[in-house]
Amino acid sequence: MYESILNQPYSLFGQFERLRRELDDVFGVSGLPSSIRSVAPGTLPAINIGRTPASVEIYAFAPGLDASKIEVTLDRGVLRIAGERTSTIPGDDAKVQVYTRERGTGSFARTISLPDDVDPARVNASYRNGVLQVSVARRESAQPKRITVQ
């Protein structure tokens, strides 16, 4: 209904946010997460995690990757997503001057601690349109059960 004052690009707060991002580019990100459940800004890939009554769903936003080079492992309740994003900017041979680089490159790995009720034998992963979707089924014993009242 009302747009946040922080989201307006030419507002005073929007300009401060732009300045903060530019200073992070020059001096490096502070490396401090903003909350207990978050990671430092710029961490690759960005992820969303949710659950349904039947599964835990993980979405990793990683466009421009080769699906065969994405490594997804599940060991003792910890899901690990790893890979590498290569730079699309030509090397020094082409004598290209780079003014800004907003897309992160290099190796990445994210680890996610999963709940105890997941079934490691039933994991599906698919990569489409730059989004890696990992679905980990929950055990039948963890499913909500409807009890008939007599």
C-alpha positions as CSV (number, residue, x, y, z in Angstrom):
1,M,0.0,0.0,0.0
2,Y,2.7,2.5,1.0
3,E,6.1,2.3,-0.4
4,S,8.9,2.2,2.1
5,I,11.1,5.3,2.2
6,L,14.2,3.0,2.1
7,N,13.1,1.5,-1.3
8,Q,13.0,4.8,-3.2
9,P,16.2,5.1,-5.1
10,Y,16.6,8.9,-5.1
11,S,15.5,9.4,-1.5
12,L,18.1,10.4,1.1
13,F,18.1,6.9,2.6
14,G,18.4,5.4,-0.9
15,Q,21.5,7.5,-1.5
16,F,23.0,6.4,1.8
17,E,22.4,2.8,0.8
18,R,24.1,3.3,-2.6
19,L,27.0,5.0,-0.8
20,R,27.3,2.1,1.6
21,R,27.4,-0.4,-1.3
22,E,30.1,1.6,-3.1
23,L,32.2,1.8,0.0
24,D,31.8,-1.9,0.5
25,D,33.1,-2.4,-3.1
26,V,36.1,-0.2,-2.3
27,F,37.0,-1.4,1.2
28,G,35.4,-4.8,1.2
29,V,32.3,-6.0,3.0
30,S,32.5,-5.9,6.7
31,G,31.8,-9.6,6.8
32,L,29.3,-9.3,9.6
33,P,25.9,-10.9,9.1
34,S,22.9,-8.7,9.9
35,S,21.1,-11.3,12.1
36,I,21.6,-14.7,13.6
37,R,20.0,-16.4,10.7
38,S,21.6,-14.5,7.9
39,V,25.0,-14.4,6.2
40,A,27.3,-11.6,5.1
41,P,26.0,-9.5,2.2
42,G,27.3,-10.8,-1.2
43,T,27.4,-14.4,-0.1
44,L,26.9,-16.7,-3.1
45,P,24.4,-18.1,-3.8
46,A,21.4,-16.3,-2.2
47,I,19.0,-18.9,-0.8
48,N,15.5,-19.3,0.4
49,I,14.5,-22.1,2.7
50,G,11.0,-23.2,3.6
51,R,9.1,-26.3,4.5
52,T,5.8,-28.0,3.7
53,P,4.2,-30.8,5.6
54,A,5.9,-33.3,3.3
55,S,9.3,-31.7,2.6
56,V,12.0,-29.1,3.2
57,E,12.5,-26.9,0.1
58,I,15.7,-25.0,-0.6
59,Y,16.0,-22.6,-3.5
60,A,19.5,-21.3,-4.5
61,F,19.6,-18.4,-6.9
62,A,22.7,-19.0,-9.0
63,P,22.3,-17.9,-12.6
64,G,24.8,-18.6,-15.3
65,L,26.2,-21.9,-13.9
66,D,26.6,-25.3,-15.6
67,A,24.3,-27.7,-13.8
68,S,26.8,-30.5,-14.1
69,K,29.3,-28.5,-12.1
70,I,27.0,-27.8,-9.1
71,E,27.8,-30.2,-6.2
72,V,24.9,-31.0,-3.8
73,T,25.7,-33.3,-0.9
74,L,23.7,-34.3,2.2
75,D,25.7,-35.7,5.1
76,R,24.4,-36.1,8.7
77,G,21.6,-33.6,8.3
78,V,23.8,-30.9,6.6
79,L,23.1,-30.0,3.0
80,R,26.1,-28.5,1.1
81,I,25.8,-26.6,-2.2
82,A,29.1,-25.9,-3.9
83,G,30.2,-24.7,-7.3
84,E,32.1,-22.0,-9.2
85,R,31.0,-19.0,-11.2
86,T,33.6,-18.0,-13.8
87,S,34.0,-14.4,-15.0
88,T,32.6,-13.5,-18.4
89,I,34.9,-10.5,-18.7
90,P,37.8,-11.1,-21.1
91,G,41.3,-11.4,-19.6
92,D,44.0,-8.8,-19.7
93,D,44.8,-9.8,-23.3
94,A,41.8,-7.9,-24.6
95,K,42.8,-4.8,-22.6
96,V,39.4,-4.3,-21.1
97,Q,39.1,-1.8,-18.3
98,V,36.5,-2.8,-15.7
99,Y,34.7,0.1,-14.1
100,T,32.5,-1.9,-11.8
101,R,31.8,-5.5,-11.1
102,E,28.6,-6.3,-9.3
103,R,28.3,-10.0,-10.1
104,G,30.4,-12.2,-7.9
105,T,32.8,-14.7,-9.3
106,G,34.8,-17.6,-8.0
107,S,34.2,-20.7,-5.9
108,F,31.3,-20.8,-3.5
109,A,29.9,-23.2,-0.9
110,R,26.8,-22.9,1.3
111,T,25.9,-25.3,4.1
112,I,22.4,-25.6,5.5
113,S,21.6,-27.5,8.7
114,L,18.4,-29.5,8.1
115,P,15.8,-30.6,10.7
116,D,16.1,-34.0,12.3
117,D,12.9,-35.3,10.6
118,V,14.3,-35.3,7.0
119,D,14.8,-38.5,5.0
120,P,18.3,-38.5,3.4
121,A,17.2,-41.2,1.0
122,R,14.6,-39.0,-0.7
123,V,16.3,-35.9,-2.1
124,N,15.6,-34.3,-5.4
125,A,17.6,-31.5,-7.0
126,S,16.9,-29.7,-10.3
127,Y,18.4,-26.6,-11.9
128,R,16.3,-24.5,-14.2
129,N,16.4,-20.8,-15.3
130,G,19.3,-20.1,-12.8
131,V,17.5,-21.5,-9.8
132,L,18.7,-24.7,-8.1
133,Q,15.8,-26.3,-6.3
134,V,16.6,-29.0,-3.7
135,S,13.6,-30.9,-2.1
136,V,14.3,-33.1,0.9
137,A,11.4,-35.3,1.9
138,R,10.4,-35.5,5.6
139,R,9.9,-38.8,7.2
140,E,6.4,-40.2,7.4
141,S,6.5,-40.2,11.2
142,A,7.0,-36.4,11.1
143,Q,3.8,-35.9,9.0
144,P,0.9,-34.4,10.7
145,K,-1.9,-36.9,11.3
146,R,-5.6,-36.2,11.5
147,I,-7.2,-38.0,14.4
148,T,-10.9,-38.8,14.1
149,V,-12.9,-37.8,17.2
150,Q,-15.6,-40.4,18.1
